[in-house]
Amino acid sequence: MILRKLMPYLQDEIWIDVTEQLDGYYKNHIGKAPKSMITGPVLNYDVLESEELIEVRGIIVLRILVKWRGKK
């Protein structure tokens, strides 16, 4: 599933922490932002894994692991 299709199912007040899976064991942290601020090419990434919602200092955060799928 791509991130764009997952967004409507998420609550508006949560923050999304996006990490990209690169080749092998390497990961690239893209960033953390409120759901409303997540726009652009990152929405076309494939969602590999999402963790349960956690609360950090009063902010609800969803951690997502994504991978660039390229052109098909």
PyRosetta script that sets phi, psi and omega in degrees:
from pyrosetta import init, pose_from_sequence

init()
pose = pose_from_sequence("MILRKLMPYLQDEIWIDVTEQLDGYYKNHIGKAPKSMITGPVLNYDVLESEELIEVRGIIVLRILVKWRGKK")
pose.set_psi(1, 140.0)
pose.set_omega(1, 176.9)
pose.set_phi(2, -88.3)
pose.set_psi(2, 157.1)
pose.set_omega(2, -175.6)
pose.set_phi(3, -60.3)
pose.set_psi(3, -34.7)
pose.set_omega(3, 179.6)
pose.set_phi(4, -58.4)
pose.set_psi(4, -37.1)
pose.set_omega(4, -179.1)
pose.set_phi(5, -78.2)
pose.set_psi(5, -21.6)
pose.set_omega(5, 178.7)
pose.set_phi(6, -80.6)
pose.set_psi(6, -30.3)
pose.set_omega(6, -173.3)
pose.set_phi(7, -55.1)
pose.set_psi(7, -42.5)
pose.set_omega(7, -178.9)
pose.set_phi(8, -62.9)
pose.set_psi(8, -21.1)
pose.set_omega(8, -178.4)
pose.set_phi(9, -86.7)
pose.set_psi(9, -6.2)
pose.set_omega(9, -177.9)
pose.set_phi(10, -95.5)
pose.set_psi(10, 147.6)
pose.set_omega(10, 177.9)
pose.set_phi(11, -68.2)
pose.set_psi(11, 149.7)
pose.set_omega(11, -177.1)
pose.set_phi(12, -69.3)
pose.set_psi(12, -26.9)
pose.set_omega(12, -174.2)
pose.set_phi(13, -89.6)
pose.set_psi(13, 0.8)
pose.set_omega(13, -178.8)
pose.set_phi(14, -85.9)
pose.set_psi(14, 159.2)
pose.set_omega(14, 173.6)
pose.set_phi(15, -104.2)
pose.set_psi(15, 148.6)
pose.set_omega(15, -180.0)
pose.set_phi(16, -116.3)
pose.set_psi(16, 127.2)
pose.set_omega(16, 178.4)
pose.set_phi(17, -105.9)
pose.set_psi(17, 109.4)
pose.set_omega(17, -172.7)
pose.set_phi(18, -104.3)
pose.set_psi(18, 128.2)
pose.set_omega(18, 175.3)
pose.set_phi(19, -125.9)
pose.set_psi(19, 135.0)
pose.set_omega(19, -178.9)
pose.set_phi(20, -98.1)
pose.set_psi(20, 132.7)
pose.set_omega(20, 175.7)
pose.set_phi(21, -85.7)
pose.set_psi(21, 118.7)
pose.set_omega(21, 175.6)
pose.set_phi(22, -96.2)
pose.set_psi(22, -172.9)
pose.set_omega(22, 179.1)
pose.set_phi(23, -65.0)
pose.set_psi(23, 141.7)
pose.set_omega(23, 178.2)
pose.set_phi(24, 71.9)
pose.set_psi(24, -137.6)
pose.set_omega(24, -176.9)
pose.set_phi(25, -92.5)
pose.set_psi(25, -1.5)
pose.set_omega(25, -174.7)
pose.set_phi(26, -78.5)
pose.set_psi(26, 139.7)
pose.set_omega(26, 178.1)
pose.set_phi(27, -130.9)
pose.set_psi(27, 149.2)
pose.set_omega(27, -179.7)
pose.set_phi(28, -122.6)
pose.set_psi(28, 116.1)
pose.set_omega(28, -179.8)
pose.set_phi(29, -77.0)
pose.set_psi(29, 115.9)
pose.set_omega(29, -179.5)
pose.set_phi(30, -79.6)
pose.set_psi(30, -44.7)
pose.set_omega(30, 177.4)
pose.set_phi(31, 150.8)
pose.set_psi(31, 177.7)
pose.set_omega(31, -179.3)
pose.set_phi(32, -128.4)
pose.set_psi(32, 131.9)
pose.set_omega(32, -178.4)
pose.set_phi(33, -156.4)
pose.set_psi(33, 161.0)
pose.set_omega(33, 174.2)
pose.set_phi(34, -62.8)
pose.set_psi(34, 151.9)
pose.set_omega(34, -178.4)
pose.set_phi(35, -51.8)
pose.set_psi(35, -40.8)
pose.set_omega(35, -177.0)
pose.set_phi(36, -66.7)
pose.set_psi(36, -19.3)
pose.set_omega(36, -177.9)
pose.set_phi(37, -92.7)
pose.set_psi(37, -9.0)
pose.set_omega(37, -179.7)
pose.set_phi(38, -79.2)
pose.set_psi(38, 108.9)
pose.set_omega(38, -179.5)
pose.set_phi(39, -143.5)
pose.set_psi(39, 174.2)
pose.set_omega(39, 173.3)
pose.set_phi(40, 86.3)
pose.set_psi(40, -157.8)
pose.set_omega(40, -173.6)
pose.set_phi(41, -62.0)
pose.set_psi(41, -24.3)
pose.set_omega(41, -179.3)
pose.set_phi(42, -62.0)
pose.set_psi(42, -23.9)
pose.set_omega(42, 178.8)
pose.set_phi(43, -68.4)
pose.set_psi(43, -15.6)
pose.set_omega(43, 179.6)
pose.set_phi(44, -94.0)
pose.set_psi(44, 4.3)
pose.set_omega(44, 178.8)
pose.set_phi(45, -77.7)
pose.set_psi(45, 147.5)
pose.set_omega(45, 174.4)
pose.set_phi(46, -76.7)
pose.set_psi(46, 134.9)
pose.set_omega(46, 176.0)
pose.set_phi(47, -85.9)
pose.set_psi(47, 116.5)
pose.set_omega(47, 179.2)
pose.set_phi(48, -89.3)
pose.set_psi(48, -36.3)
pose.set_omega(48, -174.0)
pose.set_phi(49, -158.4)
pose.set_psi(49, 141.3)
pose.set_omega(49, 172.1)
pose.set_phi(50, -134.1)
pose.set_psi(50, 139.1)
pose.set_omega(50, -178.4)
pose.set_phi(51, -95.8)
pose.set_psi(51, 173.3)
pose.set_omega(51, 177.4)
pose.set_phi(52, -67.9)
pose.set_psi(52, 156.1)
pose.set_omega(52, 177.5)
pose.set_phi(53, -65.8)
pose.set_psi(53, 136.7)
pose.set_omega(53, 175.9)
pose.set_phi(54, -125.2)
pose.set_psi(54, 155.9)
pose.set_omega(54, 178.4)
pose.set_phi(55, -110.5)
pose.set_psi(55, 124.1)
pose.set_omega(55, -179.7)
pose.set_phi(56, -124.9)
pose.set_psi(56, 112.1)
pose.set_omega(56, 179.8)
pose.set_phi(57, 51.0)
pose.set_psi(57, 42.4)
pose.set_omega(57, 176.6)
pose.set_phi(58, 85.1)
pose.set_psi(58, 0.4)
pose.set_omega(58, 179.4)
pose.set_phi(59, -109.5)
pose.set_psi(59, 132.7)
pose.set_omega(59, 177.7)
pose.set_phi(60, -87.5)
pose.set_psi(60, 125.2)
pose.set_omega(60, -174.2)
pose.set_phi(61, -122.0)
pose.set_psi(61, 136.8)
pose.set_omega(61, 173.2)
pose.set_phi(62, -114.8)
pose.set_psi(62, 119.3)
pose.set_omega(62, 179.2)
pose.set_phi(63, -91.8)
pose.set_psi(63, 130.0)
pose.set_omega(63, -176.7)
pose.set_phi(64, -128.5)
pose.set_psi(64, 134.9)
pose.set_omega(64, 173.9)
pose.set_phi(65, -103.9)
pose.set_psi(65, 125.0)
pose.set_omega(65, -176.5)
pose.set_phi(66, -125.1)
pose.set_psi(66, 166.2)
pose.set_omega(66, 175.7)
pose.set_phi(67, -143.3)
pose.set_psi(67, 137.2)
pose.set_omega(67, 178.6)
pose.set_phi(68, -68.7)
pose.set_psi(68, 129.1)
pose.set_omega(68, -176.3)
pose.set_phi(69, -96.9)
pose.set_psi(69, -12.0)
pose.set_omega(69, 178.3)
pose.set_phi(70, 69.8)
pose.set_psi(70, -172.4)
pose.set_omega(70, -179.8)
pose.set_phi(71, -85.9)
pose.set_psi(71, 139.8)
pose.set_omega(71, 178.1)
pose.set_phi(72, -118.6)
pose.dump_pdb("model.pdb")
